[in-house]
Amino acid sequence: MSTSERAMPPLVADERTTLESWLDFYRATLAQKCAGLPEERLREASVAPSGMTLLGLVQHAAAVERTWFRRVLAQEEVPRLFAPAEVGGSGGGGGGEGHDGGFESAEDATYDGAVAVWEEEIRRGRENCAGRGLDDTSPFMGGEVTLRWIYTHMIGEYARHCGHADLIRERIDGRTGV
């Protein structure tokens, strides 16, 4: 995810364009919060007792992209990213049963590797959304969930974690801003 791709969502647009634009805005914001930092700084925890890092947030973003756009929306049977293998994940760090992983990074995890996985999950998610309407539903937790709901949830997910990323980045080098 390149930080140069971060465009302000249009002020006047149809609902789908608005939702997709805000989601892309927050995706790019997370990338921007990580830009220019060396690997060791991307692994720095925010403040004790939290172990949250920028690398962990990128991994988590990849995991939630997979969960919502592939596992839920498209009903793909793919393992949860970064969750321990013993709870049906791909291995890596974080995310116990019922939680998306990624917050804890494996020792051999790299930012470039996490971004590559994240970008692939975004690409696959866009493909899965392309042929669906906002009111199209998928089975979820014994009921149904619409694509509109998933987009709205993902915007909230990213907005919350971009706030975390902003605080972590400020603690690392003083950089702030949207």
Buried (B, 14 or more C-beta within 10 A) or exposed (E): BEBEEBEEBEEEEEEBEBBBBBBBBBBBBBBBBBBEBEEEBBBBBBEEEEEBBBBBBBBBBBBBBBBBBBBBBBEEEEBBBBBBEEBEBBEBBBBEEEBBBBBBBEEEBBBEBBBEBBBEBBEBBBEBBEEBEBEBBBEBEEEEBBBBBBBBBBBEBBBEBBEBBBBBBBEBEEBEEE
